[in-house]
């Protein structure tokens, strides 16, 4: 139990932050709609994060790999908490957007930083179990957050919900403060960035990509299949309302039940973490997730849509836990921040492109047909991924007892 003390502390901090984020997201949507009365203004919220990633991630990895990640994570949460705290007092939309952009730019550092810290904190043989628990924490927040938000908005209003998210960031920073200082050789969060440094870092990432071709193939196949799924998510409301002719309440119920499926999936993936191979989590998990999208967009009523979404949510937790573990075990920890930041930037571009293509064809052709077609493409990529993973000569890539920094450059 002692060995799990620090990971549990980290999970608690991030879990509270996840819960606050869901409460905040629901409240912010309603707050912007009440302020402007414009659906377009609400839609604008969803392009802020990709813009922030494109602005920051060309250089954020350079910072992350050269600073004390624990201190950086603390500062990120404190800054986000203080910025979120100001939102309820802002009445101009453009100032809210600018504040949200700053929050997203600061937040863009947290994901890659936490990946680096987790890789150093959690031994390789425990990472799959840790990532499964992390997925369960995320699913629990996804399930409980909107429910709490609905109750809080009903009784205390959107402003209090936003303030709760600010407090959740500060609590997360407080809990991270008690974690060990893993970067003992680095005691600063400041680093001087020069163009030469950025160019050298990009060369390091390119060199790693050339030397780890199999990892890159798995990474690309997984991400393309998953990002097609994310693009399909943008059409789920339209499909449910226009094709299945269900109400807003039905949609909310489907999402809630899906959260239960994801939570159960994460719980079972945690229980099976020592018994099921990593390649099964990654390959079969992604394949069945893609099948879930086909089932959903082939559904014809509330029940079939709900069953499909529960199936999808259940197996997506396996895929996410498998990918996170594979990433942590195969990317050198000394370049993980740089690789993760650049990967996030590329993923944002691909996601935007997939979403726009899908939206264009959905208006031009049948929404259901084009979504099934995209789902089939994701399934084909997942099948290729699974076949590539099962190659006997590559089994060492999926070993869960590894030497840290085995690929260090």
C-alpha angles and dihedrals in degrees: 000000000000091000090057095049096094097040089051090051090052092046090051093053095046091042092055089048091051091051092049090049093056092048089047094048094054092044093047093052091052092043093053091046091050091047097048108014086220126127088197090059090054091047088054089068090068097059095050096080096050089048091050091050092050090050098047109027097072087071109012093087090057088059096042095053092050103045140064101277095200092056091043091054090050093051092046093055093044092051092046091048093052093046093049089049090064097052098084089057095053118094102177118085096215091053090050090051092049091049091049090049090054091048090050093046091052090043091053087074095055101069097052091039092053091048090055092046094046091050090053095040101045120058113238094247090057099044098091090053091045092050090048090054089046089053090049090051091051092047091049091052090047089053100042102032099070090042092052090044092054092051094044094047089050094053109024107016136240096291093066090048091055091048089051089058090051089053091048090058091051091049090051090051090049092053093046088054089068093053120101121271098245095174092067092160091055120059102166140075093203125095132166112235121207130176089245090055092051092049092049091050092052089051090052091053092047090049091050091048091052093048095044099047095149092052090050091050091052091044093051095045092049095045095046091051092045094045091052085055091051089051089051089052089065090065099045096095092048091048093048094048102035103032102029093031093222127154131248088256090054090051091050090050093050091051092049093049089047088056089056090052091050092048092050090047092051091048093051092044088055092051092048096044093104095041105043123065122246092239089059092053092049103037105031092035092057093042093053091044089057090047086054090060090053090050092049097049090044091054120117105191144016095278097049091046092050094048090049093050093048089050090049095047092047096056096036089069090059091049093049094047090047094049094047091051094045090050094049093047097049108035112078108248092226091064099028094105093053095044093045093049094049090044091052090051093051091045091053091053092048092047092051091049094047092047093050093046091049092047091050095051092041089062093042099043133021111304093220094048095049092045091051089048092052090045090053090051090052089049091051091051090048090051091052088047092053093048091049092049092051094058104125093217091061100051093111089069087067098047111128096202102069139158108248115248091009089157095041113157 
